[in-house]
Every structure is written in structure tokens, then in C-alpha cells.
Amino acid sequence: MINELQNSYKTKKFINYILGMFNALFMISISVIITLNLTPIYKWTIYKYNLSQYSELTVEELMFNYRKLIVYLQNPFIDKLSFPNFSMSMQGEIHFQEVKNIFMYINIYIFVVMILLGIYILIKHKIKYSNYVDLTQILNNSANYILIFFTFVILCILINFSKTFNLFHRIIFRNNYWLFDSRVDPIINVLPEEFFMIMSIVILIFILLQALGAKIYYYKNN
């Protein structure tokens, strides 16, 4: 009997650790998509780094090009990216296609998790191991994973964002097409590294807020 209880406890703990990991990935995914669509961040970047003067394009023209990119990255029915005011090399096209694939996977993951969650809520009373799922523990585990991730990434940013940014690209992409040549891909001139650092910080803020919310919920209901 004691062994059965111990095994049951271990199984429940294991299930909630795994679900916590999936939920942490869900939180990060949501944060990435929200941040991607916060176009005012790019508008602020234009003013902050004088991108309009540097590129000889108006703020409105730069924003229009940026919105074209955002729509392309998230719309599965758009096969080809073209900028109204920028030429693009074949390598540039391939890189943006690879970036688009990443965002497609993120959106699919979010959609699948939400569908599975909806199905679970509807039929959890029929699931044999539904009692093993503890929402408060899942959220607490997710928060713990997020806090570890947040600490690691923020330290990397503070120590050397440029090296972290380059390492990220080397890990994610199997080629060097992300090393844009401004002579053939001038879009890189209006997408400075500082912009991606700001986006990274905003993503981290969103996931930290979710982690803190999960912790508050855990301590209030435990």
C-alpha cells in the first residue's frame, strides 16, 4: 500500500513536471508572438536610432515595410516576401523564409496546446489519470522553469548581447544567410541589433510577468 502511494506520488509529480515544461514553452511562445506584433516598438526604434534619416525613408515608409515583414512571418498563405523600398538577395529571401518557418511552428504549438487544453477541460472526468494533473503545481513548475530561463538569458544580454545574438543564430540556422550584406540586403540597415535587444527584453518582461502571476496563483491556492 505504501509502495503504491509512493509510486502514485512519483507519477503525479513527474506528470506535473512535464506539463509544467510544456506550459513554460507555451508562455514563452505567447510572449514572442505578442512582442512580434507590438509594432510601436519598431516605431520607437526608428526615432531612437534615427533610422529614417539614415535610410532616407520616412517613418511611415519604414513602418509600412516593417508591417509587410510582420504579416509575411505570420501568414501561411504568403509565399514570397517583397519590400516596397528595399531590394533583397536570394540568401535574404531564404533567411526570412527560415524565420517564417520558426514563427509558423510557434503558432502551431500555441494552437495545439490551446486545443488540447480545451479538450482536457471538456472530458477530464473521463480521463483515467486526470487526478494526477494539479494545475497549481503545473503553474509553479512553469514559473520555476521560466525564472531559470529568464535569469540565464538576462545574464547573457547583460554580459554581451552581440555575442549571444550571434550564437543564437548559429544554433538555430544551418547556414550563414543571417549574416546580411547591406549592399544586397539594405533592409538590415533599418533592423539594427539594438532593435532585437529591445525585443528580447520585452519578451523577457512578458514571460517574467507570467511567471510571477503563476507564483502568486500557486501560493494563494496551496
N, C-alpha and C positions, 0 to 999 in steps of 0.2 A: 504493500500500500504506500509506504513511504517512498519507495523507488518510483512508483507510478506518479506520485505527486511531484517528485523531483524532475522526472522526465517531462511531465506536463509543463512545469515551470520553465524548464530549459527551452522547450519547444516554443512556448509563448514568447519568451524573451528573444529567441532567435528570429521568429517571425516579425516581431515588432522592430528589431534592429534592421532587418532587410527592408521592411516597409518604410522605416524612417529614412533609409538611404534613398529610396525611390522618391519619397516626398521632398527630401532635400534637393534632389535633382529637379523636381517639379518647381520648387521655389526659385531656384537659380534660373530655370528656363523662363518662368513668368517674368522675372526681373529683367532678363535680357531682352525679351520681346517688348516689354513696356518701355525700356530705355531706348531701344531702337526707334520707336515711334514718337519719342519726345523731340520733335523737330526744333523746338525753341533752344535746345542745347546747341545745335549747329548754328542757329542764328546768332546766339551769344558768342560762339567761337569766331564767327565772321567779324563781328565788331571787335572782339578782344585781340585778335591777331591780324587785323587789317587785311583780311583775305580779299575783300572787294577791290581795294586799291592795288594789292599785289597781283591779282588776276585780271584787272581791268574789266571786271564784270560788276554789275550792280548787285546789291544784296538780294533783290528779287530774282535775278537770273541765277545766282548761286543757289538760292533756296529751291528754285524750280528744278535745277539739275539734281540736287540732293533728294528731293521728293521722288524724282524719277528712279533714283537708286533704291530708295526705301520700298517703293511699290514693287520694283523688279525683284528684290530679295525675298518678298513675301507672297508674291502672286505666282502660283504654279503654272498658270496659263501663259505667262510671258516668257518666251524662249530666248529672246535676244535683248541685250541691254544697249541702248544708244543714248548718248548725252547730247542735248541740243547745242551746247557750246564747247564740247571737248571731243577731240579725236581719241581713238583707242586702238591699241595694238591687239594682235591675236592673243598674245600672252596675257594682256589685261583682261580681255573677254573671258579667257579660260579661268583666270583667278576669280573674277566676280561670279562666274558660274559655280565655282567650288564653294565660295562664300554663301551663295544662294542655297546650295545643297545642304549646308550646315543649318541654315535657318529653316529649311523645309523639315529637316529631321527634328529640330527643336519644336516646331509647331505640331508635327505629327505626334511627338511624345506627349505634349500638353493635351492634345485632343484625346489620345488613347487613355491617358491617366484619368481624365475627366469622365470619359465613357465608362471605364472600369469602376470608378468611384460611384457613379450613378447606378450602375448595375448592382454593385455590392449593397448600396443603401436599400434598393428595392427588394433584394432577395436574401439579405443577410440572415434572416430567420431560418432559411432553408440550407444554409451553408454549414457543413459539419464542423468546421473549425472557426466559426465566427466568434466564439467566445475567447479565442486566442488573440483576437485583434483588440488592442487597447489604444484608443485614439489619443489619450493624454500621453501615453508612453511613446507613441509614434512621433507626436509633435516634439516631445522632449528630445528624443533621439535625433530628429531632424535638426533641431536647434543646435545640438551639440556638434553635429557634422558641419553645419553652416558656420558656427563660431570658429571651428578649426580651419575651415576653408578661408573664411574672412581674414583671420589672423595671418595665415600664410601669404595670401595674395596682397594684403595691405603692406606687409613687410617687404615683399618683392618690389612693390611700387615705390615705397619709400627709399629702399636701398638703391635701385637702379631700374626705372621703368623701361628705359630704352632696351636694355639687355633682356628684361623679362618679356617685352613685346616681341622682340626678335626670336627669342627661344620659343615662345608660344607658336609663332608662325612656323618655325622649323619642325615642331612636333605635330602640328595639325595638318600642314600641307606637305605633299610629297615632291614638290618641285620648288623652284626659286622664282616663280612668276609673281610672287607677292613683293619682290624687290623691283618696284616700278622705276622705269626710266622716264623722267619728266619730259624728255624730248619727244617721246612717242606716246606717253600716257600722262598728259598735263593735268589730269584730274587729281593726281597725287599732290599737286601744289596747293590745292584747296582742301585737302584732307590731311592736315598736319598731325604729327604724332601726339601733340598736346590734346587734340580733339579726342583721340582714342583713350588717352589717360583720363580725361574728364568723364567719358562714357563709362570707363571701368569703375571709377569712383562712384558714379551714380548707381550702377548695378550693385556694387557692394553695399551702398546705403539701403537700397531696397531689400536685399537679402538679409541685412542686419536687422532691419525693422521687422521683417517676418520672423526671424529667429527670436527676437525679443518678445514679439506677440505670442509665439508658441510657448516660450518660457513662462510668461505671465499666465497663459491659459493652464499650463501644467501645474504651476504652484497654487493656483486658485481652485483647481479641481482634484488635487491629490492629497 
